[in-house]
Amino acid sequence: MSNWTKTSWKNFPALQLPKWPDPEHHAAVMKKIAALPPLVFAGEIRSLKKDLTRAGRGEAFLLQGGDCAENFTDCTAPTVREMLKVILQMTVVLAYAGGKPVVKVGRMAGQYAKPRSSNTEIRDGVELPSYRGDMVNLPGFSPEARRPDPERVLQGYFLSACTMNILRAFTRGGYAALERVHAWNNEFVKRSPQGKSYEKLAKHIDMAIAFMRSTGLEPENIPQLNQATFYTSHEALLLNYEEAMTRNDSTSGDWYDCSAHFLWIGDRTRQLDGAHVEFFRGVKNPVGIKVGPGHDLDELVRLIDRLNPANEEGRIVLITRFGADKIADFLPGLTTRIKREGSHVVWSCDPMHGNTYTSKSGLKTRNFDRIMDEIRSFFEIHWNTGTVPGGVHFEMTGMNVTECTGGGQKITDQGLLENYDTSCDPRLNAEQSLELAFLIAEMLR
């Protein structure tokens, strides 16, 4: 690592970076951000790495979920609370069924930038820069809206800080208490047609809580049952921002990207000779790598070696995104090769991106049953190859949107029109997410 600095990425080709109209203005904003406090801390990042080490060994399970792309307007206490609430509800179900701790990671507090397949968008003969997320520009189709503005990066930092503040307050202030979260799950079981099929598991959790009380253990007085450890993550695209948020830890001397606990590199930015890989080989955060059908096995092995030359556990999370129809064609060969190489990785399934289609109503959507099919295949393939299905990574919201078809609510293509609210990709709503947790719980058991 002697030839790495937090600015050495600038010597490599960088994809998916906006073209800032005023570079001096952009540089001044980055300098301002570099002087602001970190959003997360090195000790928290090291704790996540330990938790991911356990997930890679099968001693814990990684649950990573949240918005496809956060919007500035959604940075409100109710929106953050409802997202956290669903993830906590899923955690209780998965932890009880699997008999192991759940590592909770939100796609929150910084998921404000998005990759694009094209730098520009054309409508009615008019060509403008593509919308790259609220941290860069606006979705409205006008020259003013699409003009990249570095002040939005600064605004994204402050809104991320607000979200972190809310998350820390909720997870430490009793909102995440076991009995409270389980009471929400019982409400779901009672009111939802699909929830009734999970009544047996809910009753088992009731019995476990009652047993603890009968032995004199009061859950509200036990920190592990009254609080929650919650980590944040986002796809790291804006390297100038990530550089500005990278700090040297005074206790270890290592560099940490303090914009989030966990960061991932997408399919479009994981080139071996690219700027994103160069940047992330030098920071100590756990790093996710998205792997789709277009991957090259030899190149992926080299990429893992580049990012994790010491083969440390908890450092690399491979997030596979093949689709229900293709996972059997790609995952067995991938797991077999990585296992043969002896690489320490955490295997996580993204069942969302490979199952996207355009509905008859013209809206981009995903079908719940296909999402579940890919997760089932993910578990079965790992069991067959002797590797560990370590977690899931999905896009969801705590709101009652209608963006994904199917599930217990039986949302149809036409039903998507009722409350289709995403500015990016379709998300599972709160009830679909919880239903997914109960179904995964059956496999964990």
C-alpha positions in Angstrom: 0.0 0.0 0.0 3.0 2.3 0.0 2.1 3.8 -3.4 -1.5 4.5 -2.4 -2.9 7.9 -1.2 -6.4 9.0 -0.9 -5.9 11.1 -4.1 -4.1 8.4 -6.2 -7.4 7.4 -7.8 -7.0 10.6 -9.9 -4.3 8.9 -11.9 -6.7 6.3 -13.2 -9.7 6.4 -15.6 -12.8 7.3 -13.7 -16.3 6.3 -14.9 -19.7 7.6 -13.7 -18.4 10.9 -12.5 -20.4 14.1 -13.4 -18.9 16.8 -15.5 -19.0 19.7 -13.1 -19.5 23.0 -15.0 -17.3 25.0 -12.6 -14.4 22.9 -11.4 -13.1 25.6 -9.0 -16.5 25.8 -7.3 -16.6 22.0 -7.0 -13.0 22.0 -5.5 -14.0 24.6 -3.0 -17.0 22.6 -1.8 -14.9 19.4 -1.5 -12.4 21.4 0.6 -15.3 22.5 2.9 -16.6 18.9 3.2 -13.1 17.6 4.1 -13.1 20.0 7.1 -16.5 18.8 8.4 -17.0 16.0 11.0 -17.1 12.4 9.8 -20.5 10.8 9.5 -19.3 7.4 11.0 -16.3 6.4 13.0 -13.4 4.1 12.5 -14.3 2.0 15.6 -17.8 1.4 14.2 -16.4 0.3 10.8 -14.1 -2.2 12.6 -17.1 -3.5 14.5 -19.0 -4.0 11.2 -16.0 -5.9 9.8 -16.1 -8.3 12.7 -19.8 -8.8 12.2 -19.3 -9.5 8.5 -16.5 -12.0 9.4 -19.1 -13.9 11.4 -21.6 -13.7 8.5 -19.0 -15.1 6.1 -18.5 -18.1 8.5 -22.2 -18.7 8.8 -22.3 -17.4 12.4 -24.5 -14.4 11.5 -26.7 -13.2 8.7 -26.4 -10.0 6.7 -29.6 -8.0 6.1 -29.0 -5.0 3.8 -31.9 -3.0 2.6 -33.2 0.5 1.7 -33.9 2.9 -1.1 -32.6 2.4 -4.6 -31.7 6.1 -4.5 -32.6 8.4 -1.6 -34.3 11.7 -2.3 -33.5 14.9 -0.4 -37.3 15.4 0.2 -37.5 12.1 2.0 -35.1 13.0 4.7 -37.8 13.3 7.4 -38.2 11.6 10.7 -41.3 9.6 9.7 -39.6 8.3 6.5 -36.4 7.2 8.3 -38.4 5.8 11.1 -40.6 3.6 8.9 -37.6 2.3 7.0 -35.8 1.4 10.2 -39.0 -0.1 11.6 -39.3 -2.6 8.8 -35.6 -3.6 8.9 -35.9 -4.2 12.6 -39.1 -6.3 12.1 -37.3 -8.4 9.6 -34.3 -8.8 11.9 -36.4 -10.3 14.7 -37.9 -12.9 12.4 -34.6 -13.8 10.8 -32.6 -13.9 14.1 -35.2 -16.2 15.8 -35.5 -18.5 12.8 -31.8 -18.7 12.1 -30.7 -18.8 15.7 -27.9 -16.3 14.9 -27.4 -12.5 15.1 -28.5 -10.4 12.1 -26.1 -7.7 10.8 -28.3 -4.8 10.0 -27.1 -2.5 7.2 -29.3 0.2 5.6 -29.0 1.7 2.1 -29.4 5.0 3.9 -27.7 8.2 5.0 -25.8 8.8 1.7 -27.4 6.7 -1.1 -27.9 10.0 -3.1 -26.0 9.2 -6.3 -26.8 6.7 -9.0 -24.9 5.3 -12.0 -26.3 5.7 -15.5 -25.9 3.8 -18.7 -25.5 7.0 -20.7 -24.1 10.4 -19.8 -27.0 12.2 -21.6 -30.7 11.7 -22.1 -32.7 12.7 -25.2 -36.4 13.6 -25.1 -38.2 15.0 -28.2 -34.9 15.8 -29.8 -33.5 17.6 -26.8 -30.3 16.3 -25.2 -29.5 17.0 -21.6 -27.1 15.5 -18.9 -28.6 12.4 -17.3 -30.1 12.6 -13.8 -27.4 11.2 -11.5 -29.2 11.4 -8.1 -30.1 14.3 -5.8 -26.5 14.7 -4.8 -25.7 15.9 -8.3 -28.7 17.3 -10.1 -32.5 17.1 -10.3 -34.8 14.7 -12.2 -36.7 17.4 -13.9 -36.0 17.6 -17.7 -34.6 21.1 -18.1 -31.1 22.6 -18.5 -31.4 24.2 -15.0 -32.5 20.9 -13.3 -29.9 18.7 -15.0 -27.0 21.1 -14.4 -24.6 19.4 -11.9 -24.3 21.6 -8.8 -21.6 20.9 -6.2 -23.7 22.7 -3.6 -26.0 19.6 -3.8 -23.1 17.4 -2.6 -22.7 19.6 0.5 -26.5 19.4 1.0 -26.3 15.6 0.7 -23.6 15.6 3.4 -25.8 17.5 5.9 -28.9 15.4 5.1 -26.9 12.3 5.6 -25.8 13.7 9.0 -29.5 14.3 9.8 -30.4 10.7 8.9 -27.5 9.4 11.0 -28.7 11.4 14.0 -32.2 10.0 13.7 -30.9 6.5 13.3 -28.7 6.7 16.3 -31.5 8.2 18.4 -34.0 5.5 17.4 -31.7 2.5 17.8 -30.4 3.6 21.2 -33.5 5.1 22.7 -35.7 2.0 23.1 -37.4 2.2 19.7 -35.6 -1.0 18.7 -36.6 -3.0 21.9 -37.3 -6.6 21.1 -40.8 -6.6 22.6 -41.8 -3.4 20.7 -40.6 -4.8 17.4 -42.2 -8.2 17.9 -45.5 -6.4 18.8 -45.4 -4.8 15.3 -44.9 -8.2 13.8 -47.9 -9.5 15.7 -49.9 -6.7 14.2 -48.8 -7.7 10.7 -49.8 -11.3 11.4 -53.2 -10.4 12.6 -54.2 -7.8 10.0 -52.6 -9.2 6.8 -54.0 -12.2 4.9 -50.5 -13.4 4.1 -49.4 -12.7 7.7 -51.7 -15.4 9.1 -49.5 -18.1 7.5 -46.6 -17.0 9.8 -48.7 -17.2 13.0 -46.8 -20.3 14.2 -43.4 -18.6 14.1 -44.8 -15.5 15.8 -46.2 -17.6 18.6 -42.8 -19.3 19.1 -41.2 -15.9 19.5 -43.9 -15.0 22.0 -43.0 -18.1 24.0 -39.3 -17.3 23.9 -40.0 -13.8 25.3 -42.3 -15.2 28.0 -39.6 -17.8 29.0 -37.1 -15.0 29.4 -39.4 -13.1 31.8 -40.2 -16.3 33.7 -36.5 -16.7 34.5 -36.2 -13.2 35.8 -34.7 -11.7 32.6 -36.4 -8.4 31.8 -35.8 -7.6 28.1 -36.1 -3.8 28.7 -33.2 -4.0 31.1 -30.9 -5.9 28.8 -29.1 -3.6 26.3 -28.8 -6.3 23.7 -32.6 -6.7 23.7 -33.4 -3.0 24.1 -31.0 -1.4 21.6 -29.7 -2.2 18.1 -26.5 -1.8 16.2 -27.3 -0.4 12.8 -24.8 0.3 10.0 -25.2 2.5 6.9 -24.1 2.0 3.3 -24.2 3.4 -0.2 -22.8 2.8 -3.7 -19.6 4.9 -3.8 -19.7 6.8 -7.1 -18.6 10.4 -6.4 -15.0 9.8 -5.7 -14.2 13.5 -4.9 -16.8 13.3 -2.1 -15.5 9.9 -0.8 -12.0 11.3 -0.8 -13.1 14.3 1.2 -14.8 12.0 3.7 -11.7 9.8 4.1 -9.9 10.3 7.4 -6.8 8.9 9.0 -7.6 7.0 12.2 -5.4 8.2 15.1 -5.5 4.9 16.9 -4.5 2.6 14.1 -3.0 4.9 11.5 -5.3 3.4 8.8 -7.5 5.3 6.4 -11.3 5.0 6.6 -14.0 6.4 4.3 -16.2 8.0 7.0 -19.1 8.7 4.7 -20.6 5.3 5.6 -19.7 2.1 7.3 -20.0 -0.1 4.2 -19.5 0.9 0.6 -20.0 -1.0 -2.6 -18.7 -0.9 -6.2 -21.2 -1.5 -8.9 -21.1 -3.4 -12.1 -20.2 -0.2 -14.0 -17.3 0.9 -11.9 -15.4 -2.2 -10.9 -12.7 -2.1 -13.6 -9.3 -3.4 -12.4 -7.5 -0.4 -13.8 -10.3 2.0 -12.8 -10.3 4.9 -10.3 -12.9 3.3 -8.0 -10.9 0.2 -7.5 -7.8 2.2 -6.9 -9.5 4.3 -4.3 -11.1 1.4 -2.4 -8.0 -0.7 -2.2 -6.6 1.8 0.3 -9.4 2.4 2.7 -10.2 -0.1 5.4 -14.0 -0.2 5.1 -15.7 -3.4 4.1 -16.3 -3.3 0.4 -19.1 -4.8 -1.6 -18.7 -5.9 -5.2 -21.8 -6.3 -7.4 -21.6 -9.3 -9.7 -24.0 -9.7 -12.6 -24.2 -12.1 -15.6 -21.5 -10.2 -17.5 -18.7 -10.9 -15.1 -15.4 -12.5 -16.1 -14.3 -15.1 -13.5 -10.6 -14.5 -13.9 -11.0 -10.8 -13.7 -13.2 -11.1 -10.6 -10.5 -13.2 -8.8 -7.9 -10.5 -9.7 -10.3 -7.8 -8.4 -10.7 -9.6 -5.1 -7.0 -9.9 -4.7 -6.5 -6.3 -5.6 -9.0 -5.1 -3.0 -8.0 -7.7 -0.3 -4.4 -8.8 -0.8 -4.1 -10.0 2.8 -7.3 -12.1 2.3 -8.9 -10.7 5.5 -12.2 -12.0 6.6 -15.1 -9.5 6.6 -13.4 -7.2 4.0 -15.2 -8.3 0.8 -18.9 -8.9 0.2 -19.8 -10.4 -3.1 -23.4 -9.3 -4.0 -24.7 -11.5 -6.8 -27.5 -10.2 -9.0 -28.2 -12.7 -11.8 -32.0 -13.0 -11.9 -34.2 -16.0 -11.1 -33.8 -17.4 -14.7 -30.0 -17.1 -14.8 -28.7 -17.7 -11.3 -28.3 -21.5 -11.9 -26.2 -20.7 -14.9 -23.7 -18.5 -13.1 -23.7 -18.9 -9.3 -22.4 -22.5 -9.1 -19.3 -21.8 -11.2 -18.7 -18.6 -9.3 -18.9 -20.2 -5.8 -16.8 -23.2 -6.9 -14.1 -20.9 -8.3 -13.9 -18.5 -5.3 -13.9 -21.5 -2.9 -11.1 -23.1 -4.8 -9.1 -19.9 -4.7 -9.5 -19.8 -0.9 -10.8 -16.2 -0.9 -12.6 -15.1 2.2 -15.8 -13.4 1.1 -19.3 -12.9 2.4 -21.9 -14.1 -0.1 -25.0 -11.9 -0.4 -27.9 -12.1 -2.8 -29.4 -9.1 -4.6 -32.6 -10.6 -6.0 -33.9 -7.3 -7.3 -31.9 -6.0 -10.3 -31.9 -9.3 -12.3 -35.7 -9.5 -12.1 -36.7 -6.1 -13.4 -39.2 -5.9 -16.3 -41.5 -3.3 -17.9 -45.2 -3.9 -17.0 -48.1 -3.7 -19.4 -48.9 -0.3 -17.8 -45.4 0.9 -19.0 -43.9 1.0 -15.5 -40.6 -0.6 -14.5 -41.4 -3.3 -11.9 -40.3 -6.5 -10.2 -42.3 -9.6 -9.3 -42.3 -10.8 -5.7 -42.4 -14.4 -6.6 -39.4 -14.1 -9.0 -37.5 -12.3 -6.3 -38.2 -15.2 -3.9 -37.3 -17.7 -6.5 -33.8 -16.2 -6.9 -33.3 -16.2 -3.1 -34.3 -19.9 -2.8 -31.9 -20.8 -5.6 -29.2 -18.7 -3.9 -29.6 -20.8 -0.7 -29.8 -24.1 -2.5 -26.8 -23.5 -4.7 -24.6 -22.5 -1.7 -25.7 -25.6 0.2 -24.8 -27.8 -2.8 -21.4 -26.2 -3.3 -20.5 -26.1 0.4 -20.4 -22.4 0.7 -22.2 -20.0 3.1 -25.3 -18.0 2.0 -24.4 -15.1 4.1 -27.1 -12.5 3.5 -29.5 -10.6 1.2 -29.3 -7.1 -0.3 -32.6 -5.6 -1.6 -34.4 -2.4 -2.3 -37.3 -1.6 -0.1 -39.2 1.2 1.6 -41.2 1.5 4.8 -44.1 3.1 2.9 -47.1 1.5 1.4 -46.1 1.9 -2.2 -47.2 -0.3 -5.1 -44.0 -0.7 -7.2 -43.4 -4.5 -7.2 -46.1 -7.0 -8.3 -47.3 -10.1 -6.5 -46.8 -11.2 -2.9 -49.6 -11.6 -0.4 -51.1 -8.3 -1.5 -51.4 -9.6 -5.0 -50.4 -6.4 -6.6 -51.1 -6.6 -10.4 -49.5 -4.7 -13.3 -52.5 -2.4 -13.3 -52.3 -2.0 -9.5 -48.9 -0.5 -9.8 -50.6 2.8 -10.7 -52.2 3.1 -7.2 -49.0 4.4 -5.5 -46.0 4.1 -7.8 -43.6 6.6 -6.1 -40.0 5.7 -6.9 -37.7 8.1 -8.7 -35.4 5.2 -9.6 -36.0 1.5 -9.4 -39.1 -0.3 -8.0 -39.0 -1.2 -4.3 -40.7 -3.7 -2.1 -43.2 -2.1 0.3 -43.3 -2.7 4.0 -45.6 -5.7 3.9 -43.8 -7.3 1.0 -40.5 -6.9 2.9 -41.8 -8.5 6.0 -43.4 -11.3 4.0 -40.0 -11.8 2.4 -38.4 -12.1 5.9 -40.8 -14.8 7.0 -40.1 -16.8 3.8 -36.4 -16.5 4.2 -36.8 -17.6 7.8 -38.2 -20.9 6.7 -34.9 -21.6 4.8 -32.8 -20.4 7.7 -34.6 -22.9 9.9 
